Amino acid sequence: FESFASFHNPEVNAWLLDRYPIETPAIRRAILSALLASKERQLALLGAIADGKIAATEIDPVRAKQLTDAKDEAVREKARQVLAAAAPASRQEVLAAYQPALTLKADPQRGREVFQKNCVTCHRVGDLGVNVAPDISDTRTKKPEQLLLDILDPNRAIDANYFAYAVVTKDGKTESGVIASESSNSITLKQPEGKVLTLLRTDIDE
């Protein structure tokens, strides 16, 4: 998949967009990463969202910020227009709306399935997932009220070491991830699913 997706032409872009709705979560994440790799693909992705082919809610907050803060004005304006409907409401409003969930009976097996579907690309608990984002293994000892807060407002207490960065290379490719290490010559990004990418500073535009 990655070899095919590396070819930047309209036919490949169209194939990626067509495949997205019918693929598994892991492949969808790979397709999104590929679609964010260049200005042309970003505009194609935003066009598909505007046409209703891909839901705006499929774009997570990190990727949404990458698009709405893009260096290219056309991408930036299109993203702000298309993704506005998916912008999160006030965290306090969301927390209030989800309070009834605390009265429901807990189901660890369903929780495990949800975690496996949505969280394992960046978080690890027990034998599931990878450690890219902050350690949340203490979730098994937290009270439900604190869990609800952590899930719905995760940025309230985030370690600065886990901020996501977007890097634009001189050939127009965009990569994102947590900075795992850096030197005078290069930076290394830690990406979802445990991937690691090292970029030379001489190849970085922004």
Buried (B, 14 or more C-beta within 10 A) or exposed (E): EEEEBEEBEEEBBEBBBEEBEEBEEEEBBBBBBBBBBBBBBBBBBBBBBBEEEBEBEBBBEBBBBBBBEBEBEEBBEBBBEBBEEBEEEEBEEEBEEEEEEEEEEEEEEEBEEEBEEEBBBBBBBEEEBBEBBBEBEEBEEEEEEEBBBBBBBBEEEEEEEBEBEBBBBEEBBBBBBBBBEEEEEBBBBBBBBBEEBEBEEEEBEE
